[in-house]
Amino acid sequence: MASDPSARADAADSAIDSVSVLSEDSRRRMFAFIRRARRAVTRDEAAASVGISRKLAAFHLDKLVDAGLLRARYGTPGAIRKVGRQPKVYEPTGAQITVSIPDRRHELLADLLLDAVLTEGADESAAQAAVRTAERRGRELGEAAREETRPGRLGPERGLTACERLLDQYGYEPVRDTPTLLRLRNCPFHPLAAKAPDLVCGMNHAFLKGCLDGLQVGGVEAVLAPEPGECCVRLGPGGHDGDGRPVRDH
């Protein structure tokens, strides 16, 4: 399953904060030293690793703890001490830092492809399985968003507003050209889409179509319309709802 969008946004904010913390040279070098040590490290050891005072090292170490990159506890880095107070030691939290501007979702693409491989039917090709998987995932996300917001009947304008909220969480950078036309300024799957456009763009198209179906948006279609530097799909007027009637917002 794809990660929760709100959790993803929180993780992105945390990653940016972590990168900011690591911009200071001594702090970054201490963090690298502690990661390589593969054991808890004392303040004295951290200070010595970069040639600064113990007091200054404590300041930087506390910043790394606040950023969630290190954890602090009282313990003994080497042999067990018989008497006396144990020193404060630091060790990595295991947090992974990923910052991408513009947003990339290669893990979502990899997850969809893995799901396709595991569920490929005897009567379909690998590419067909990938497209099927992408559409199903998009539909599930759309259904979850609809269940959360309970928007009622969605015509083109309100439907595209719901799409904006959902697709912004997945890095598409949606922009409303007109009340009934939504362009997606970022391709979350670039540059992999350039390496295999038929496969990746086909999956992307199916994913966005699934999102529309899951949200139950009337009068809007996902249309392949490649533009340089943008997503290959745009969302625009479809003309009629599922009963063949002209669609109007309420």
C-alpha positions as CSV (number, residue, x, y, z in Angstrom):
1,M,0.0,0.0,0.0
2,A,1.1,3.6,-0.6
3,S,2.0,5.6,2.4
4,D,-0.6,7.9,4.0
5,P,-0.4,11.4,2.4
6,S,-0.6,13.3,5.6
7,A,2.2,11.1,7.1
8,R,4.2,11.7,4.0
9,A,3.8,15.4,4.3
10,D,4.9,15.3,7.9
11,A,7.9,13.1,6.9
12,A,8.8,15.7,4.2
13,D,8.7,18.5,6.7
14,S,10.8,16.5,9.1
15,A,13.4,15.7,6.4
16,I,13.7,19.4,5.5
17,D,14.3,20.2,9.2
18,S,16.9,17.4,9.4
19,V,18.8,18.6,6.4
20,S,18.8,22.1,7.9
21,V,20.2,20.7,11.1
22,L,22.9,18.9,9.2
23,S,24.0,22.0,7.3
24,E,26.4,22.9,10.2
25,D,29.8,21.3,9.5
26,S,30.7,20.1,13.0
27,R,27.2,18.8,13.6
28,R,27.3,16.9,10.3
29,R,30.7,15.4,10.9
30,M,29.7,14.3,14.5
31,F,26.5,12.6,13.1
32,A,28.6,10.8,10.5
33,F,31.1,9.6,13.2
34,I,28.3,8.3,15.4
35,R,26.6,6.5,12.6
36,R,29.9,4.8,11.6
37,A,30.7,3.9,15.2
38,R,27.8,1.3,15.3
39,R,27.6,1.8,19.1
40,A,26.6,4.4,21.6
41,V,29.1,7.3,21.7
42,T,29.8,9.7,24.6
43,R,30.0,13.5,24.4
44,D,33.7,13.4,24.9
45,E,34.1,11.0,21.9
46,A,31.9,13.1,19.7
47,A,33.8,16.2,20.6
48,A,37.1,14.6,20.0
49,S,36.0,13.3,16.6
50,V,35.7,16.9,15.2
51,G,38.1,18.7,17.5
52,I,35.7,20.9,19.5
53,S,35.0,21.4,23.2
54,R,32.7,19.1,25.1
55,K,30.3,22.0,25.9
56,L,30.0,22.9,22.2
57,A,29.6,19.2,21.3
58,A,26.7,18.9,23.8
59,F,24.9,21.8,22.1
60,H,25.3,20.2,18.6
61,L,24.3,16.8,19.9
62,D,21.1,18.2,21.5
63,K,20.2,19.7,18.1
64,L,20.6,16.3,16.5
65,V,18.4,14.7,19.1
66,D,15.7,17.4,18.7
67,A,15.7,16.7,14.9
68,G,15.1,13.0,15.5
69,L,18.5,12.0,14.1
70,L,20.0,10.8,17.4
71,R,18.6,9.3,20.6
72,A,20.2,10.0,23.9
73,R,20.4,7.8,27.0
74,Y,22.6,7.1,30.0
75,G,24.8,4.1,29.5
76,T,28.3,2.8,29.0
77,P,29.8,2.7,25.6
78,G,32.4,0.1,26.5
79,A,32.9,-2.3,29.4
80,I,30.3,-2.3,32.2
81,R,31.1,0.2,34.9
82,K,31.0,-1.0,38.4
83,V,30.5,2.3,40.2
84,G,29.6,5.9,39.5
85,R,27.1,7.7,37.3
86,Q,26.9,6.4,33.8
87,P,27.7,9.0,31.1
88,K,25.2,10.3,28.5
89,V,25.6,8.5,25.2
90,Y,24.2,9.0,21.8
91,E,23.2,6.7,19.0
92,P,21.4,6.9,15.6
93,T,17.6,6.6,15.5
94,G,17.6,4.8,12.1
95,A,15.7,7.7,10.5
96,Q,16.1,8.0,6.8
97,I,16.3,11.4,5.2
98,T,14.9,12.0,1.7
99,V,14.3,15.4,0.2
100,S,13.3,15.9,-3.4
101,I,12.3,19.1,-5.0
102,P,10.2,18.8,-7.1
103,D,8.5,15.8,-5.4
104,R,9.2,12.3,-6.7
105,R,7.3,9.2,-5.9
106,H,9.5,6.4,-7.2
107,E,8.6,4.2,-4.2
108,L,4.9,4.4,-5.3
109,L,5.9,3.3,-8.8
110,A,8.1,0.5,-7.5
111,D,5.2,-0.6,-5.2
112,L,2.8,-0.7,-8.1
113,L,5.2,-2.7,-10.3
114,L,5.9,-5.2,-7.5
115,D,2.1,-5.6,-7.0
116,A,1.7,-6.1,-10.7
117,V,4.4,-8.8,-10.8
118,L,2.8,-10.6,-7.8
119,T,-0.7,-10.5,-9.3
120,E,-0.1,-10.9,-13.0
121,G,-2.7,-13.2,-14.5
122,A,-2.1,-15.9,-17.1
123,D,-4.2,-14.0,-19.7
124,E,-2.4,-10.6,-19.4
125,S,1.1,-9.2,-20.1
126,A,3.3,-7.5,-17.5
127,A,2.4,-4.1,-18.9
128,Q,-1.3,-4.9,-18.7
129,A,-0.9,-6.1,-15.1
130,A,0.9,-2.8,-14.3
131,V,-1.8,-0.7,-15.7
132,R,-4.5,-2.7,-14.0
133,T,-2.7,-2.4,-10.7
134,A,-2.2,1.4,-11.1
135,E,-5.9,2.0,-11.8
136,R,-6.9,-0.1,-8.8
137,R,-4.6,1.8,-6.5
138,G,-5.8,5.1,-7.8
139,R,-9.4,4.0,-7.3
140,E,-8.7,2.9,-3.7
141,L,-7.1,6.3,-2.9
142,G,-10.1,8.1,-4.5
143,E,-12.6,6.0,-2.5
144,A,-10.7,6.6,0.7
145,A,-10.7,10.4,0.1
146,R,-14.4,10.3,-0.7
147,E,-15.1,8.3,2.4
148,E,-13.2,10.8,4.5
149,T,-14.8,14.0,3.1
150,R,-18.2,12.7,2.1
151,P,-18.7,15.4,-0.5
152,G,-22.0,14.2,-2.1
153,R,-22.4,14.4,-5.8
154,L,-19.4,15.9,-7.6
155,G,-19.7,17.7,-10.9
156,P,-16.7,19.0,-12.7
157,E,-15.8,22.1,-10.7
158,R,-16.2,20.6,-7.2
159,G,-14.8,17.3,-8.5
160,L,-11.6,19.0,-9.7
161,T,-11.3,20.8,-6.3
162,A,-11.4,17.3,-4.6
163,C,-8.8,16.1,-7.2
164,E,-6.6,19.1,-6.4
165,R,-6.5,18.2,-2.7
166,L,-5.7,14.6,-3.4
167,L,-3.2,15.0,-6.1
168,D,-1.3,17.7,-4.3
169,Q,-0.6,15.2,-1.6
170,Y,1.0,12.9,-4.2
171,G,3.4,15.5,-5.7
172,Y,1.5,16.4,-8.9
173,E,1.5,20.2,-8.3
174,P,-2.0,20.7,-9.7
175,V,-2.9,24.1,-11.2
176,R,-6.4,25.1,-12.1
177,D,-6.2,26.6,-15.7
178,T,-10.0,27.1,-15.8
179,P,-12.8,26.1,-13.5
180,T,-13.1,22.7,-15.4
181,L,-9.5,22.1,-16.4
182,L,-6.7,20.9,-14.1
183,R,-3.1,20.7,-15.3
184,L,-0.5,18.8,-13.3
185,R,2.8,20.8,-13.4
186,N,4.9,18.0,-11.9
187,C,5.5,14.4,-13.0
188,P,6.1,12.4,-9.7
189,F,7.7,9.6,-11.7
190,H,10.3,11.7,-13.6
191,P,12.9,10.8,-14.9
192,L,11.8,7.1,-15.0
193,A,8.9,8.2,-17.2
194,A,11.4,9.4,-19.8
195,K,13.1,6.0,-19.8
196,A,9.9,4.0,-20.4
197,P,7.2,6.5,-21.4
198,D,4.7,3.9,-22.8
199,L,4.7,1.9,-19.5
200,V,5.1,4.7,-16.9
201,C,2.7,7.2,-18.6
202,G,0.2,4.4,-19.2
203,M,0.4,3.5,-15.5
204,N,0.1,7.2,-14.5
205,H,-2.9,7.7,-16.8
206,A,-4.6,4.6,-15.3
207,F,-3.8,5.8,-11.7
208,L,-5.3,9.2,-12.3
209,K,-8.4,7.7,-14.0
210,G,-8.8,5.4,-11.0
211,C,-8.6,8.4,-8.7
212,L,-11.5,10.1,-10.6
213,D,-13.5,6.9,-10.5
214,G,-12.9,6.4,-6.8
215,L,-13.9,10.1,-6.0
216,Q,-17.0,9.6,-8.3
217,V,-16.3,12.8,-10.2
218,G,-18.8,13.4,-13.0
219,G,-18.0,15.2,-16.2
220,V,-14.2,15.0,-15.9
221,E,-11.8,12.7,-17.8
222,A,-8.1,11.9,-17.4
223,V,-6.6,12.7,-20.8
224,L,-3.1,12.0,-22.1
225,A,-1.8,15.4,-23.2
226,P,2.0,15.5,-22.7
227,E,3.7,18.8,-22.2
228,P,7.4,19.4,-21.7
229,G,8.3,19.6,-18.0
230,E,4.8,18.5,-16.8
231,C,2.8,15.4,-16.1
232,C,1.6,13.7,-19.2
233,V,-2.1,13.8,-18.1
234,R,-4.6,16.6,-17.6
235,L,-8.0,16.4,-16.1
236,G,-10.7,18.1,-18.1
237,P,-14.4,18.1,-19.2
238,G,-15.9,14.8,-20.0
239,G,-19.4,16.1,-20.9
240,H,-21.8,13.7,-19.2
241,D,-22.3,11.7,-16.0
242,G,-22.7,8.0,-15.8
243,D,-26.4,8.2,-16.9
244,G,-25.6,10.2,-20.0
245,R,-27.0,13.5,-18.6
246,P,-25.1,16.8,-18.9
247,V,-23.2,17.4,-15.6
248,R,-23.7,20.5,-13.5
249,D,-22.2,21.3,-10.1
250,H,-24.6,21.8,-7.2
